[in-house]
């Protein structure tokens, strides 16, 4: 059997329940499947069919699943009932992909079908499709000449209306994950440490080019992490990374059954 919590696509969470939907960023409506006959359980709201206002949704996000295979990052493109998965080599290392049995399907993409038990570091990337809408509704654009100074926890969490999220969380459907929030700043991947009401955001640089980090205004903090306070309108590709804490239990149970 496949990993039961595997999923991809666009998800809306309503009343703590995840639903597969379609959604165009910036639209005022999330589109749920039309239902003609008996509605599947759980179905907490009678009106969850067809277009539904985004205000009814706690979250709307798209999911991509990543893992490591032989210490190399891959995207899990599909999972099958026989316990295998179709994975895409995600580091653009075509030589490694060829040596490890991946098949080139177009100019840049190499795929392989693998046993899901051979995957490690299983995690979802959840792209926040409501972030720009949420940001525009709560924050003013930056004023030239004014430097942001907040964005960091200072005796209390630097969280605005549920963003950012971090730590070990139990989410919809009984999922348990170690969550971190990330975004891009000037093209570099960063971890979002906190957001304050003035639009300040504390970010940690996640790259390895520290000369570039210094040029972009990052400085080492007391813990040695390259950090900076930026404005929320300077962020792009805001998303959460959910490192799945249940996948290894499933994988180990599959291993024991195979013995």
C-alpha positions in Angstrom: 0.0 0.0 0.0 1.0 3.6 -0.5 1.7 6.1 2.2 -1.9 7.2 3.2 -1.0 10.8 3.9 0.6 11.4 0.5 -1.1 14.2 -1.4 -0.4 16.9 -4.0 -2.5 19.6 -5.6 -4.5 22.5 -4.2 -6.0 22.2 -0.7 -8.5 24.3 1.2 -9.0 23.9 5.0 -12.5 24.6 6.3 -13.5 23.9 9.9 -10.2 22.0 10.3 -11.0 19.6 7.4 -8.9 19.5 4.2 -10.6 19.5 0.8 -9.2 19.2 -2.7 -10.1 22.3 -4.7 -9.1 24.5 -7.5 -8.0 28.1 -7.0 -6.4 30.9 -9.0 -4.3 33.3 -6.9 -6.1 36.6 -6.3 -9.6 35.1 -7.0 -12.3 35.8 -4.5 -13.6 32.2 -4.7 -12.3 28.7 -4.1 -13.9 26.1 -6.4 -15.0 22.9 -4.7 -16.1 19.9 -6.7 -19.8 19.9 -7.7 -21.7 17.3 -5.7 -25.0 15.8 -7.1 -25.6 12.9 -4.8 -24.6 11.9 -1.3 -21.8 14.1 0.0 -18.7 12.4 1.3 -17.9 12.5 5.0 -16.6 14.6 6.6 -18.6 17.4 5.0 -19.0 20.1 7.7 -20.8 22.7 5.6 -23.8 22.0 3.4 -22.6 24.8 1.0 -19.2 23.4 0.2 -19.8 22.7 -3.5 -18.9 24.9 -6.5 -17.5 28.4 -5.8 -17.0 29.2 -2.1 -15.7 32.6 -0.8 -12.1 32.4 0.3 -13.1 34.1 3.6 -14.7 30.8 4.6 -11.3 29.0 4.3 -8.8 28.9 7.1 -6.0 28.1 4.6 -5.6 27.6 0.9 -2.3 26.1 -0.3 -0.8 24.0 -3.0 1.3 21.0 -2.0 4.5 19.6 -3.4 6.2 16.6 -1.7 10.0 16.4 -1.4 12.2 13.7 0.1 15.8 12.5 -0.2 16.7 9.4 -2.2 20.3 8.1 -1.8 21.1 11.4 0.0 19.8 13.4 -3.0 16.8 15.7 -3.0 13.8 14.5 -5.1 10.3 15.6 -5.7 7.7 12.9 -5.2 5.6 13.3 -8.3 3.1 10.4 -7.7 2.6 7.5 -5.2 1.1 4.2 -6.2 -0.9 1.5 -4.4 1.9 -1.0 -4.6 4.1 1.1 -2.3 6.2 2.7 -5.1 6.6 6.3 -6.0 7.6 8.2 -9.2 10.2 10.8 -8.2 11.9 13.6 -10.0 15.6 14.4 -9.5 15.4 17.9 -7.9 19.0 19.1 -7.8 19.5 19.3 -11.5 22.4 16.9 -11.2 21.9 15.0 -14.4 25.1 12.9 -14.1 24.0 11.6 -10.7 20.5 11.0 -12.0 21.8 8.9 -14.9 24.2 6.9 -12.7 21.3 6.1 -10.2 18.9 4.8 -12.8 16.7 7.9 -13.5 15.4 8.2 -17.1 15.4 11.5 -19.0 11.9 12.4 -20.1 12.7 15.9 -21.5 15.6 18.3 -21.7 15.8 18.9 -18.0 13.7 16.3 -16.1 14.9 12.9 -14.9 12.4 10.4 -13.3 12.5 7.1 -11.6 10.0 4.8 -9.9 11.4 3.8 -6.5 10.2 1.9 -3.4 8.8 4.5 -0.9 10.6 2.8 1.9 13.9 4.0 0.3 12.8 7.7 0.8 14.0 9.8 3.7 13.3 13.3 5.0 9.8 13.3 3.7 8.3 16.8 3.7 5.5 18.8 2.2 6.1 22.3 0.7 2.8 24.1 1.2 2.7 27.2 -0.9 0.4 29.8 0.8 -2.0 30.9 -1.9 -3.7 33.5 0.3 -0.5 35.2 1.5 -0.6 38.2 -0.9 -4.3 38.8 -0.2 -3.7 38.6 3.6 -0.7 40.9 3.3 -2.5 43.5 1.3 -5.4 43.6 3.8 -3.3 44.1 6.9 -0.1 46.0 6.0 0.8 49.3 4.4 3.5 49.4 1.7 6.9 50.5 2.9 7.7 54.2 3.1 11.0 55.2 1.5 13.6 56.1 4.1 11.9 54.3 7.0 13.8 51.2 8.1 11.8 48.4 9.6 12.9 47.5 13.2 10.4 44.8 14.4 9.8 41.3 13.1 11.4 39.4 16.0 9.9 37.8 19.1 10.4 40.2 22.1 8.8 38.7 25.1 5.9 37.4 23.0 5.6 35.6 19.7 5.9 37.8 16.6 2.8 36.4 14.9 0.1 38.3 13.0 -3.2 36.4 12.5 -1.6 33.0 12.5 1.5 33.8 10.3 4.2 32.7 10.5 3.9 29.2 12.0 6.7 27.1 13.4 7.4 24.1 15.7 5.8 20.7 15.9 2.1 21.0 14.9 -0.8 18.6 14.5 -2.7 19.8 11.5 -5.8 18.6 9.5 -6.4 14.9 9.2 -4.2 14.0 12.2 -1.0 15.0 10.4 2.0 15.7 12.7 4.9 17.8 11.3 7.8 19.9 12.2 6.8 23.2 10.6 9.0 26.1 9.4 7.9 29.2 7.4 10.0 30.3 4.5 10.1 32.9 1.7 12.4 34.5 -0.8 14.1 37.9 -0.2 16.1 39.3 -3.1 16.0 35.9 -4.7 17.5 34.1 -1.6 15.7 31.5 0.4 15.1 32.6 4.0 13.4 31.3 7.1 10.7 33.6 8.5 11.2 34.0 12.2 8.5 36.5 13.0 6.1 39.2 11.7 5.0 42.3 13.6 2.1 44.7 13.0 4.2 47.4 11.4 5.1 45.0 8.6 8.5 44.2 9.9 9.7 40.6 9.3 12.7 38.9 10.9 14.4 36.5 8.4 17.3 34.1 8.6 19.4 33.5 5.4 19.3 29.8 4.4 21.9 30.0 1.6 25.6 29.3 1.6 26.9 32.3 -0.2 27.7 34.5 2.8 29.4 37.2 0.7 26.0 37.7 -1.1 24.2 37.6 2.3 26.4 40.4 3.6 25.9 42.4 0.4 22.2 42.0 0.8 22.3 43.4 4.4 22.3 40.2 6.5 24.5 40.1 9.6 25.4 37.3 12.0 23.2 37.3 15.1 24.1 36.1 18.6 23.6 32.5 17.5 25.8 32.9 14.4 22.8 32.9 12.0 22.8 35.5 9.2 19.7 37.6 9.9 18.0 40.8 8.9 14.8 42.7 9.4 12.9 43.3 6.1 9.5 44.6 5.1 6.8 42.1 4.4 6.2 43.5 0.9 9.8 42.6 0.1 9.0 38.8 0.4 8.1 36.5 -2.4 7.1 32.8 -2.6 5.9 32.6 1.0 5.4 29.0 2.0 5.6 26.5 4.8 7.8 23.4 5.0 6.1 20.5 6.9 8.7 17.8 7.8 6.4 14.8 8.2 6.9 13.1 11.6 4.7 10.1 10.8 6.3 9.0 7.5 9.2 7.1 9.2 6.8 5.2 11.4 4.9 4.1 8.3 8.1 3.2 6.5 9.4 1.1 9.4 6.1 -0.7 9.7 6.3 -1.5 6.0 9.8 -2.8 6.5 8.8 -5.1 9.3 5.9 -6.5 7.2 8.4 -7.2 4.3 10.7 -9.3 6.5 
